[in-house]
Amino acid sequence: MRRAGVAGPWAGVVALKGDLAARRSERAVEARLADRMMRTRVAAALLAAASLLSLASPARAAPAPPDPETRLAPGVPPGAYAPWQLDTPDQVLAPTVYEPSAAEDAVEPRDAAPGAYAPVEYVPLSEIVSRTACTKRTGPYQRAVERWLERPADGRQSAADCAAIRAFQRAQGITPAIGFAGPVTWARMQLVAARGNPNAARKCPVRARRVACVDLDRQLTWVQKGTKVLFGPVSMRSGRAAHPTRKGWHTVYWRHKNHVSSLYGTPMPYAQFFDGGEAFHAVYDTLHTVVGSMGCVNLTLGDARTLWGVLKKGDRVYVWGRRPGT
């Protein structure tokens, strides 16, 4: 027989047990809530700590100032006009081709400022500040310069190395002549060595027609017809690592004497385009900057003017090698 409830003296005991069970249940719920809140707070604290650590990490830190022990800079203090501190942008994209009028072609590009192409060597800032007479520092072209001077090519500067490099710099009018094996000294050595026969290694194909040769290895360019050199060799500046001058065969397809870059609004005198936006053209600053051009073959104004009179539309261009440092 089933009872409907508990009566008598046991009723109070049963009620007390029910109250205790309810209280235990409430406490369990409270404990779970407290545990969740604690976990949430710990997670938030960990996230905050991680954020602080990432902000304090070297990757997020402000860039350190240039190290005067490693940074190269022009070795002549800048004056009212410092052409060697400029880096004229080029035409990256192909230009809009049209036929210039006779009146437009009759206008000659403006002359370069005096000293625009002065052979100013790039040297460590610390050497400029200390007015070093003969540097003990090893230059970025040390081994190549030593080899050219027929010195032991160990890639380490010595007193004898400095004296030999300094003598060459003085003979070539390179300043400051402190014996540092920098890009200007190296470039002048390449030019001096190539003047007799720039194609001695026969890396530029010999053809019965005119070929403009662009040697990225030595940063030199010249024009030859057969084995006869019609122009150069002269120093040049080719494309930097991010915008290398494209190798192989090309054709001069447009000539524009007073071209202005449609991308940068900068002059590109005596521009002779041979591949898309890449062209031979003059710049109004040094050719021997640490970085290269935006892909064009940069020349001095005088060399670009002479080349303008040598090349014609339809002439071939051959590019090979690799710019040092890229």
N, C-alpha and C positions, 0 to 999 in steps of 0.2 A: 504494500500500500504506500503510495507517494505522499510525502508531507508538503503542504503549501508553504511552510516557513518554519522558523525556529522560535519557540516561545519559551517562556520561563527564564531561569537564571542564565541559560546559554546565549540568550539574545545579545547581551552586552558584550560578551567575548567575541562573538561573530562580528559585530559592528566595529569593535576596536581593531580586529585584524584587517577589516576592509579599509579603515582609515590609514593604517600603517602601509598597506600596499599602495594606496593612492599617493601617499607622501613619497614612497620610494620611487614611484614612476615619475613624479614631478621633479625629484632630485636628479634622476637619470637624464631627463630632458634638459634640465638646466646645465648639467655637466657637459652634455654633448654640445649645447650652444656655446658654453664657455670655451670648450676645446676648439670649436670652429673659429671663434673670434680670435683666440690666441694664434692659431695657424695663419689667419688672415693678416694679423699684425706682424708676425714674423716674416711672412712673404713680402709685405710692403716694405719692411725694414731692409730686407735683402735687396730688393729692387732699388731702393734709394741708395744703398751702399754701392751697388754695381754702377749706378749712374754717376756717383761721385768719383769712383775709380776710373771710369771711362773718360770723364772730363779731365782728370788729372794725368791721364796716360800720355806718353810722348806723341802718340798719333794725333791727339787733339790739341797739343800744346801749340802756342804761337811759334812761328818759324824763327829760328835763331838768326841773328845777324850774320852776314857773310864772314867767313873765317879769313882774316888777312893773310894767314899762312898758306892758304890754298887758292884763293880767288885771284884770277888774272885780270888786270885792268890796263888801259893805255898808260904807257910810262911817261907821258908828258902831261902836266897839269892842264885842265881845260881852260881855254880863254874865252873871248867873246864868241868865237866860232870854233867848235870842236867837231870837225867832220868825222873823225874816227869813232865817235860815240853814237853815230846814227846807224840805222839798219833799214834801208829803204825796202819796203815791201814790193813784191812783184805781182804780176797778173797770174792768178791761179787758174781761172777759167778761160776758155777760148774767147778771144775778143770778137766784137762785131766787125766783120771785114767789109771794107768799102774802098773805092778808088779815090785817094786823096787828090785834090785839085792841084794844078800847077802852082797856084798862089800859096796853098798850104805847104807844099813841099819846098817852096822858096824860103820859108822861114827856118833859120837854123836854131837849134836848141841853145839855151843860154850856157855860158861858160861855167866851169866849176870854180868855186871859191879858191883863193890861194891857199895852198897847204892841204887841200882836200885829199890828196893821195900821198901825203907825207908818210914815209916808212916808219911809223911809230910802233915799236914792239909792245906786245902785251906781256907784262911782268907781274910778279906778286905784289900786292899792295904794301906788304911790309918792306919790300925793297925800295919802293918809292918813298915811303915815309922816312926810312933810315938813310936815304941817299947813298945807297951802296955803290961802290966803285967797281967791284968785281964780285959777282954773286957766287955763293956756295950752293945755291939751290939747283936742283935737277929740273930741267924744263920738260914740257910734254913732248918735245921733239928731240930729246937728248940723244938717243941712240942714232937716229937718222942724221942728225947734225954731226955727231962724232964720226960717223962713217964717211960722210961727205968730205970732212976735213982730214980724213985718213988718220984719225985718232983711234986708240983702242975703244971699240964700240961696246962698252960695258953698261951703258945706260946710267952712269953715275957721274955727277959733276966733280971735277978735280980742279986744282989751281991751274994746271996746264990746259985743261979743256976751256976754262974760262978765258984764259989769255988768247987762245986760238979763236974762239968764237967772237971775242971782243974785237980782235984784229979784223975779222971779216966784217963785222957790223960797222966798224969805223970806215973801212974801205968802201962800203955800200951806202954809207950815209944813214944807217939805221940808228934811231935813238929810242931809249937810252942805250948806249953801247956798254952794257954791264955784263956781257957774256952769258945772258940767259937764252936758252934754246927754245924760243917761242915761235909762234906761227909765221910772223913776218920774216924772221931769219930763215926759217925752213923754206918758205915760198920763194925767197930771193935766190936761194941755192938751187932750187929746181929750175928757175928761169935761166940762171947763169949756165948751168950744165946743159940745157937744151938748146941754147942759141945756135950751136954749130949744126946740129942735125936733130930736130925734135922727134923724128920718126925713126931713130936708130934701132929701136926694138921692133919696128914694123907692126905696131899694134893698130895703127890707122890704115885701113885698106887703101892700096894704091890703085887709082883709076885714071882713065884718060881724061875725065872731066874734073871739075872743081869739087873738092870734098873739104868741108869744114870739120876739123878734127877736134874733139872735146875730150881731153884726158883728165878724168876725175881723180885718178891716183895722184898726179902731180899738180893738179889745178892749173893746167895750161891749155891754151887753144891756139890753133893755127889753121891756115888754109893751104892745101897743096893741090897741084894738078900733075898727075904722074908722080915723079919724085922731086919736082920743083916746088919749093915753098913760096907761095905768093903773098902770105901775110903771117906775121908772128915769127916765133911763138911769143905769146904774151900771157901774163898772169890773169886769172879769172877767179870768180867765186861761183860755185855751183850750189845745188839744193842741199838743204839741211836734212837731218835724219827723217823728220816727219814729212818733208816735201822733196824727195830726191829727184834730181834731173834724170829723166827716163833714158835708159840705155838703148843702143841699137841704131838702126838706120832711120833717118827722118828727112823731110824735105822742106826747104824754105817756101812757105806758101803765102806769106803776106809780109810786106815791109811798110812800116809807118814811122816816119822820121820823128814826129812830135807826139808820140803816143803817150797817153795818160791812163794809168790803171783805172778801169771802171769799178774796181773793188775798193781801192784805197785812195784814189785821187792823187796819186804820186806820179811824177814824171818818169817815163821810160824812154829816154832819148835814143834815137837810131834803132828802134825795135825791129828785129827781124825774126818773125815767129816761124818755128819749125815743128812744133808738136803741141796742139791745143793752145794752152796759155803760156807755154814755155818759149822763150825767145832769147836771142842775144840782145843785150841792151846796156846802155851806160847807167851808172849810178853816180851820185854826187858825194860819195864817201869812200872810205877805205874798202878794199876787197878782202882784207885779211882779218875779218871779224872772227870771233871764236865760233859763232854759229854760221851756217850757210844762208843762201837765199831761199826764196819760196819755190824754187824749182828752175828759175831762169839762169842763164849764163851771164853773170854780171861782169862788166868791163869798165875801164876808165873811159872818160869822155873821148879822149884822143884816140884810144884804140877802137872804140865803137864807131867813131867817125870814119876811121880808115877802113874798118871792116865793111862799112856801108858802101864804100866805093869798090869793094872787091867782090862781094857776094851778089847774086841776082836771084830773083824769084825762080824756083825750080832747082836750085843748087842743092846738093845732098849734104847731110850732116851725119856724122858718125860719133856716137857717145859710148865710152867704155870705162871700166874701172870702178873705183869707189872713193868717195871723198873721205879723207882722213877724219877720224872721230865719229863716223856714222856707221 
